[in-house]
Amino acid sequence: MTFSLTNRLKESLELLPKTQSLLDIGADCGFLAISFEKKCSKVYASENKKGPYNSLVSTIKKNDSSVIPLYGDGLEILPNDVETISILGMGGLTINRILTKNMDKLKNIKYILVSPQSSIHLTIKTLNDLGYKNIKGKYIFETRYYPVLLYAKGKEELTDLELFFGKVPFNNKDENLIKYIDSEINRYTNIGYKLTKRNLSMYNIFIQAREILKVDESEREK
């Protein structure tokens, strides 16, 4: 390989279970899709814009990879043999659009790996509504905090805070999740920061979560 993965992409690869076939939606230049070949018998990678698609094809050729490039939008081009999809590095609203625009195509999808950059709770709610449960997950710091969450077919009940942050990282008292919550509390309480009604609601969610996730410093160091 002629590239190295960022920490967030490495963690995404680690969370992925071994699977027969996978579609990486919005694969960018294809580094992660090529790395997915370690765990998948067949990997597809898609882009819906010509520039990124051409870059994807070029990376695949340079690395003598067997990844199959696809040009098109979201689940519209989902091959029939795919059982796992990954959607990383997009906003939560974009991920939601991809998942809900062609919901019928999810019937054979066993696993969904997501890493929303924003509106995290909306993506979590959508996956829960679609009949997927969070089985693995953690928060990663890479200039900012991102969740990486793996979902599998199945129903689960979620508390409000599990819905907001992700069930697995919340119940595991994920260290980076705690740091993310602390950073948001500091941001909202910063001098001169105007707390609108919405901001106050968000602030209260972070305060409530921090109270539940209290961890002794000695416990963090273990």
C-alpha positions in Angstrom: 0.0 0.0 0.0 1.1 3.5 -0.7 -0.8 5.2 2.1 -1.4 5.2 5.8 -4.8 5.5 7.6 -5.7 8.2 10.0 -6.5 7.1 13.6 -10.2 7.5 12.9 -10.0 5.2 9.8 -7.9 2.7 11.7 -10.5 2.5 14.5 -13.3 2.1 11.8 -11.4 -0.8 10.3 -10.9 -2.4 13.7 -14.6 -2.2 14.5 -15.7 -3.9 11.3 -16.5 -7.6 11.6 -15.4 -10.1 8.9 -18.0 -10.0 6.2 -18.6 -11.4 2.7 -19.3 -8.1 0.9 -19.3 -4.4 1.7 -20.1 -1.1 0.1 -18.2 1.9 1.3 -20.5 4.9 0.4 -18.6 8.2 -0.1 -15.3 6.4 -0.2 -13.3 9.5 -1.1 -9.9 8.4 -2.5 -10.5 4.8 -1.3 -7.9 4.3 1.4 -10.3 2.8 3.8 -12.1 0.7 1.1 -8.8 -0.9 0.1 -8.0 -1.6 3.8 -11.5 -3.2 4.2 -10.2 -6.0 1.9 -8.5 -7.4 5.0 -11.9 -8.2 6.4 -14.2 -8.6 3.4 -14.2 -11.1 0.5 -15.5 -8.4 -1.8 -15.4 -4.6 -1.4 -17.3 -2.0 -3.4 -16.6 1.7 -3.1 -18.8 4.5 -4.4 -18.6 8.2 -5.1 -21.4 10.4 -6.7 -19.2 13.1 -8.1 -16.8 12.7 -11.1 -13.7 14.3 -9.4 -13.7 12.1 -6.3 -14.7 9.0 -8.4 -11.8 9.5 -10.7 -9.5 9.8 -7.7 -11.0 6.6 -6.2 -10.4 4.7 -9.5 -6.8 6.0 -9.6 -6.0 5.0 -6.0 -7.4 1.5 -6.6 -5.2 1.0 -9.7 -2.1 2.4 -8.0 -2.5 -0.1 -5.2 -3.4 -3.0 -7.4 -6.5 -3.5 -5.4 -9.6 -5.6 -6.1 -12.0 -3.0 -4.8 -14.8 -2.4 -7.3 -15.5 1.3 -7.9 -19.1 2.5 -8.4 -20.4 5.8 -9.7 -23.7 6.8 -8.2 -25.6 8.1 -5.2 -26.0 6.3 -1.9 -28.0 3.1 -1.8 -29.4 3.6 -5.4 -26.4 1.6 -6.7 -26.2 -1.0 -4.0 -25.2 -4.4 -5.5 -27.5 -7.3 -4.5 -24.7 -9.3 -2.8 -23.7 -6.6 -0.3 -24.4 -7.4 3.4 -22.5 -4.5 5.0 -22.4 -0.8 4.3 -20.1 1.9 5.7 -20.9 5.6 5.7 -18.1 7.6 7.2 -17.1 11.3 7.3 -20.5 12.8 6.5 -22.9 14.9 8.4 -25.7 13.2 10.2 -28.4 14.7 8.0 -26.6 13.4 4.9 -26.3 9.9 6.4 -30.0 10.0 7.3 -30.9 10.9 3.7 -28.9 8.0 2.3 -30.4 5.5 4.7 -34.0 6.6 4.4 -34.1 7.4 0.6 -34.0 3.8 -0.3 -35.0 1.9 2.9 -36.2 -1.1 0.9 -32.6 -1.8 -0.1 -31.6 -2.4 3.5 -33.5 -5.7 3.8 -30.3 -7.8 3.2 -27.9 -5.5 5.1 -26.6 -7.2 8.3 -24.2 -4.4 9.5 -24.0 -0.7 9.1 -20.8 1.3 10.1 -21.3 5.0 10.6 -19.3 8.0 11.7 -21.5 11.1 11.6 -19.6 14.5 11.8 -22.7 16.3 13.1 -26.3 15.6 14.2 -25.1 12.4 15.8 -28.4 11.8 17.6 -30.4 12.0 14.4 -28.3 9.2 12.8 -28.7 7.1 15.9 -32.4 7.6 16.0 -32.7 6.7 12.3 -30.8 3.5 12.7 -32.9 2.6 15.7 -36.1 3.3 13.8 -34.8 1.1 10.9 -34.3 -1.9 13.2 -30.6 -1.8 13.9 -28.9 -1.9 17.3 -25.5 -0.5 18.4 -23.1 -3.4 19.1 -19.7 -1.6 19.0 -18.6 2.0 19.2 -16.2 4.6 20.5 -15.3 8.2 20.1 -12.2 9.3 18.3 -10.3 12.6 18.5 -9.0 13.9 15.2 -8.9 17.7 15.4 -12.4 17.2 16.9 -14.4 14.4 18.4 -16.2 11.8 16.2 -18.2 8.7 17.1 -17.6 5.5 15.1 -20.5 3.2 15.6 -21.3 -0.3 14.3 -24.9 -1.4 14.0 -26.4 -4.9 13.4 -29.9 -6.0 12.7 -32.0 -6.0 15.9 -34.3 -4.1 18.1 -33.2 -2.2 21.2 -34.7 0.3 23.7 -32.7 3.5 24.2 -32.6 6.0 27.0 -32.5 9.7 25.9 -28.8 9.9 26.5 -28.0 6.6 24.7 -30.0 8.0 21.8 -27.9 11.2 21.9 -24.4 9.7 22.2 -24.7 6.1 21.2 -25.5 3.2 23.5 -22.2 1.4 23.5 -19.8 4.3 24.1 -22.2 5.8 26.6 -22.5 2.6 28.7 -18.8 2.0 28.4 -18.0 5.4 29.7 -15.8 6.0 26.7 -12.9 8.2 27.6 -13.1 10.4 24.5 -16.9 10.7 24.9 -16.3 12.1 28.4 -13.7 14.5 27.0 -16.1 15.5 24.2 -18.9 16.2 26.8 -16.5 18.2 28.9 -15.4 20.3 25.9 -19.0 21.0 25.0 -19.8 22.1 28.6 -16.9 24.4 28.5 -17.9 25.8 25.2 -21.5 26.5 26.4 -20.3 28.1 29.6 -17.6 30.2 28.1 -17.8 33.9 29.1 -19.9 35.8 26.6 -21.4 32.7 25.0 -25.1 33.5 24.4 -27.3 30.6 25.5 -30.3 30.6 23.3 -33.2 28.3 24.2 -31.8 25.6 22.0 -28.3 26.1 23.3 -29.6 25.8 26.9 -31.4 22.6 26.0 -28.1 21.2 24.6 -26.1 22.4 27.6 -28.5 20.6 30.0 -28.1 17.4 28.0 -24.3 17.5 28.4 -24.6 18.4 32.1 -26.9 15.4 32.7 -24.6 13.1 30.8 -21.6 14.2 32.6 -23.2 13.6 36.0 -24.0 10.0 35.0 -20.6 9.4 33.5 -18.6 10.6 36.5 -15.3 8.7 36.6 -12.6 9.0 39.3 -9.3 10.2 37.9 -7.7 7.0 39.3 -10.2 4.9 37.4 -9.4 6.7 34.1 -5.7 6.0 34.5 -6.2 2.2 34.8 
